[in-house]
Amino acid sequence: MKTAKKKPLIAKALITVTAVAAISSIISPISSAYAQDRFANVEVKATPIKGAVHMLTGMGGNIGVSAGDDGVLIIDDQFAPLAEKIAAQLGELGSDKPKYVINTHYHGDHTGSNAFFHSHKGATIFAHENVRVRLAGDENVKPEALPAVTYEDGIKIYFNNETLHVMHLPVGHTDGDSVVWFEQPNVMHTGDLFFNGMFPYIDQGAGGNVEGYMESVQHLLNKIDDDTIIIPGHGKVGSKAEYATFFNMISETFDYVKALKQDGKTLDDIKSMGLDDKWAQWSWNFINEEKWISTLYNDA
């Protein structure tokens, strides 16, 4: 196996502070004053995808939306300080009161507005059982933010003349990951089982691991086709080809680090050696090359 030459780490220039702030907030709480300043200039924007499906971007995980005659359903809801901005944008699509919220996992950049949409807008929150367990175990999470409906393997929701397949993936980013496939328009929201064009964050302290993540991605690749439009947890809207490229990046870098570890190389040794130059563009502020190597090394 080729040994990569030592080189400086390169942050991915195209990844904005939005993604960095979103993920880093998973790890450390922030003061209300800082939060207000930090979110003050965030714009929540809607992009039509296909059929009844739209995507909202702001700060945090990408939000999936179904908007039509039955009302509005959303997948994930970013941070609490953005709740009113999200609601306002949903109002432009049909209603600022979503009937349902589906959480793809428990992280705060995907569940932060749960309490607002349940208490103020009357939404029913759906998620895998482990999402409720993890949120309930966090003293900073309000009871009204907890999913009211949970499942083990998945559910189907018939909404706006489309069939939504909500599917749990047993191991991957966390132990409570779900993806949502809109059958008729052939659109899939992967949650954080896809970071389009960047190294992923795998929450190894919450049931996630590299091999399980790859298994989940491969499972999804087998379910979709070349016409499937993918809303990733983070990054731009993607295709099956881009998802396959993402999978290959994880597989190749994992094999590389695993081989070096089995050869007796320490984590610091591998960090000093670095990855092949072709992976430099995948590095970004939160999961840079060193952090990605550490993630791979922990599971190798």
Number of C-alpha atoms within 10 A of each C-alpha: 7 7 13 15 12 14 14 12 18 16 17 18 11 11 18 13 12 17 19 16 16 22 21 16 15 13 10 7 11 11 7 10 8 10 15 13 10 15 16 11 9 15 15 18 13 19 13 12 17 15 17 20 23 20 21 24 22 23 26 27 30 27 26 30 25 27 23 17 11 13 17 25 24 23 27 32 31 26 24 21 18 24 19 15 17 25 21 15 18 25 15 11 19 16 17 19 19 24 18 20 25 28 28 30 28 25 25 25 25 29 29 22 23 30 22 20 27 22 12 10 14 14 22 20 27 22 30 28 19 19 25 23 14 17 21 16 10 10 8 9 17 12 14 14 21 24 25 14 13 18 14 14 13 16 16 13 13 11 18 18 12 17 17 22 18 24 21 23 25 19 20 26 28 28 25 26 27 28 26 26 23 26 13 13 17 19 24 25 27 24 27 27 27 26 22 23 22 21 24 26 20 22 16 16 9 16 16 20 22 25 17 19 24 20 16 21 21 15 12 18 16 10 10 17 13 9 11 19 21 24 28 26 26 27 19 14 17 18 21 18 13 15 22 14 14 21 19 14 17 20 15 11 17 21 14 22 26 17 14 19 17 10 9 9 14 13 18 12 12 21 21 16 15 22 24 15 14 9 15 20 18 24 23 25 18 21 23 20 24 18 17 22 22 17 21 23 20 14 13 18
